[in-house]
Amino acid sequence: MIGYWFLETLVKIRVSGNDSADHISLLEHRAYHGDSPPLHIHHNEDEIFVVLEGEFRFRIGTQEHRIKEKETIFVPKGTPHSYRVESSQGGRWLTITTGHDFEEFVKAISIPAGADTLPERHGPPSEADKAGLASKAAEYQIEIVGPPLH
């Protein structure tokens, strides 16, 4: 199975949206402690997160939630959200989407993983990197609306 280095995470496509009539995607992620994407909105797809390892803090709309192994959380399309990996050992989770815009976005900005490991950390992105990420996300109906969680 091909993995992708997506920003500072490792992502494996377990079920591709290209393989089903409903375009359901199932992605497995691994990330470092502190990993948090910018606050964002998926305009065309619901998301379900299933934590396999670690503890996470989610912001969904105006509410915060803490979830851990074997717990699941749902994010309706059109809802601003983000997460932060809170556990010191990092985290591993599944993301299930009802469309495959997110899967296609991951493939568009990632590089094939050179190993079954997390990519090297590069530190905070530059302003140019942030602008490029927002522009590319918009191509996949994902809107960046705020900073990562701290």
N, C-alpha and C positions, 0 to 999 in steps of 0.2 A: 504494500500500500504506500502510495506516494504521500509524503508529508510536505507541508509548506511552512516556511518561516514567514509568518505574518506579523509584521512589526516585531515585537519581542516575544512572540508566542510560537508554539509549534501546533499546527492544525493538520488533522487527518480527516479526509472526507470519507465517512463510513457509508453514507448513502447519498448519491448525487441527485439533485433535483431534476437532472436530465433523464433519470431512469424511471420516473413515475409520471403518470398523467396529471397528478395533483402538484407536481414539482416540490415534493417534500424533501428537504435536505436534513441530513444528520451529520454534524461535524463534531469531532472530538478535539478539545483544546488542552494544552498544558501551558502554564505561565508561571513566572516568578512571583514571589511575594511582592505586593505593592502594585502589580499590574492593574491598570485601569484605563479603558479607552475614554475618549472624550464623551461627554453627554451627547447623545444622538437619538435620532428618530428614524425608524424604518417605516416608510410610507406605504409599502405594499405587502408587508408580511408580519404575521405574528411570530413571536419567539418564545420558546420554552427552554429553560436552563435546568439541567440536572447535574447536581454536584456529585462527582465521583470521589474526589479527594480534596481535603482542605476546607477552609471557612471563607465565606465571601460576604461582602456588604453590597447590597444593591440599592440604587436609587431608581424608583419607578414613579414617574410623575413627581409628586411632592413627598412621597413616602419613602422611608428607608426600611430595609429588611435585612436581617442577618440569616444566612442559611449555611448549612454544613452538609457533610456526606449524606447521601441518600435522600436529600431534600430537593424539591423542585419548585421553580417559580415561573410564572407566566407573565409575558409582556405583550399587551395588545398592540397591534400596529397603530402607528400615529402617536405613541406615548414616548416622551423623552425618558431615557434610561441610561444607566451605566452600572458598572460593578467595580469592586476593588478586591483583589485577592488579599485577605487579611492573615492567612496562616503563614508562618515563617518558612515552612517547607514548600511553599508555592501551592498551586491548585491544578486540578484536572476536572474538566466538566464536558458535558455534551450540550450542544446547541441544536435545537430542532426548529426549523422554519417552515412556514406554509408556502413559501415561494423559494426561489433560489437566487434572488438578487444578492443576498449576503454571501452565499457560496461563490458566486461569480466575482464579487468584489474582492473576496479573500484571494482568489486565484489571480485576479488582475494586478494586485499590488504586492504579492508575495514572490519569493523565489523558492524553487524546489529545495527542500531541506537536504543538506549534505550528510546528515546523520539523524538518528532517532533521538535527538537531544534538543534542548532549547537553543535558540540562536544566541550569539554573543550580544551582550547588552551594549547599547550605544548611548545611553543617557537621554536627557530630554530632547525632544525634536526642536529644530530651528523654526522660526516663523515661516520660512519658505516651505519647510516640510509640512507644517500644519496646514498651510494654504493648499499645497498639493494634495494632501490627504482629503481635505474637505471637497476639493474640486472632483477628485476621482470618486469619492463616496456619492456625490450628487448624481453621477452617471448611473448609479445603481439604486436610486431613489432612497438614499440614506443621507440625512441632513445632520450635520454637526451643529449643535446648538449651545454647547458650553464646554468647560474644561473637564478633565478627568477628576475623579474623586481623590481627595487627599486624606 
